Amino acid sequence: VVSGSCADDPLYGPEIKRVQQTVGVGGKTYIGDCKMGALQTRALVAGSGDYYVCPLAGKQMPAEALEKLLSPVFSGAQGLTQVYHPETPEQPRLIAEGYEVRVELEAAVDGQPVQWQERRLVVRSVAHAVRQAENLDERLRQAVAEIGQLNDRKQGKKILDAEALKV
């Protein structure tokens, strides 16, 4: 636990080094949030022989790069692996689907180059997709209702038809 008085990104490195001094390096897995996804942090962990799991934020995975990963899925060229809930083998419930891509990365850590291969999991959560679809449907219903109210009379103002508006 560290002070909350500055950005999290630069705090991961010293804390990871401190943990490595205590429990050693190699074979450990660090799990973090998207701030752990900073290239320097990932390079530090990979360069020490340890592993990391973290989501990549927009800075590490810009919209163009994400579109490049998703376009083969949309075109049908990339198959997806389905992930089912483990507690319901008799009635499988799909919880996610996705695929893996490997990316070669390189960064300097303490002035030394570090090269590693990163496994990126491109995953679509079914529950999240359902929530997004429901939210979109609700926003569309609201927009249609608001458009329908545009013709309602307000404060005694006369509603003009198309011909009257041309004058």
N, C-alpha and C positions, 0 to 999 in steps of 0.2 A: 504494500500500500504506500502510495506516494502522495505528496502534496498536490492539491488541485489548482495551484497558482500559475500553471503554464500549460502549454499544449502537451498532449500525451505522446506524440510521435517520438520526440527525442528521449523520452524517459524509458522506453523499452530496452534500448541497448545496455545502459548501465545496470538495469535490473536483471536482464538475462545474463550478463557477465557475472553478476553477484551470485546468481543461482548456480551457474556453471562452476564457480570457484568452490561452492559448497558441496554440490552433488556430482561434479565432474561433467565432462563434455562427451558427446557422442551417444546417439540412440534415444535421447529424450525428445518428447514432443511438446511444443509450446502452443497453446491455444489462446487466441486473442481476438479482439474486435477488428474493425476495418482500419483502425489507426496502427495496428501491428503490421498491416499490409505495406507500410512504407518500404521501398526497395532496400534501403540500408539495413533495416531491421531483418528483413528476410535474408539478405546476404550474410549478415552476422550469424544467424542461426544455421543456415545451410553450410557456411564456411567452417563451422565448428563440428560438423557431422551430426548435428541435431536436426529435428524436423519441426515444421510449423503448420498450423491450420488456422486460416483466417479468411474472411471475405475480402474481396478487393473493392475498394471504393471507386468513385468516378475518376479520381486522379490516376489510379493504377489501371483502371479498365474504362477508358473513355468510351463514349457512345459509339464512335466509329469502330473501335476494336470489338465491342460487344455485338454490333451489327454483323461484323465479319464472322464472329463465332456462331451467330444465330441464322444467318442466311442459308447455310447448307441444311439446317433443320427445316426451315420454311419451304425450301425447294424439294425436300424429300431425299436429298443426297446423304444426309447424316441420320443414321438410325439412333434411337434412344433406348437406353436401358431403363426398364420400369422397376421401381422400388415399392415393395408392398409392406404394410404394417406387419411386424413380426408376431404380434399377439393373436392374429386371426388367420391361421393357416387354412382352416376349413372354409372360410369365406374371405378370400384375399381382398384387401382394400388398398387400392393404389394411393400412395401418398406423395410420390414424386416420380419424375422421369428426367433423364439427362444423359450426358456422355462426358468422357474425359478427353482432354487434349494436353499434350506435353509441350512446354515452351523452354527453350534454352535461354538462360539469363546470365548476365555478368555485371558485377559491381565491385567497387573497391571497398575494402574494409581495412582500416588502419593503414592505408596506402598500398595494400596488397590486393591484386585482382582475385576475385572469387567467381568461379563459374559453377553453375549447377543447372539441373533440369527440374523445372517446376511442373507438378501435375495440377491442372486446373479442372475443376469439376463444374460443368455448366448444367445447372439443375433448375427445374421448374417445379415448384411446390404446388400440388393440386389445390390444397386449402387456400393458399395465397391467391392463386388464379381465380378461384370461385369468389373470394372476397372482392377482388378487383372487378370481376364481371358484375357482381351485385352492385357495387358502388357506381360503376358506369351506367347500369340500368337505371339506378335511382337518379343520377344526374340528368340522364336523358328524359326521364319522366318529368322532372322539375322543369327542364328547358321547354318541353312541349306544353306543359301547363302554363308557363310564363308567356309563351308565344300566343297561346289561346286567349290569354287575358289582355293582350295588346288591343283587341277590338272592344273591350268593355268600356262603357262610358264612365267618365270620371268627372266629378264636380260639375255636372250639368253641361259639359262641353258636347257639342254636336259631333256625331260620328259621320264622317264624310265617306262617300263611296269613291270608287276610282275616278269617275267622271268629275265629281266635285273637286277632287284634288288636282286635276289638270288645270283648273281655272286660276 
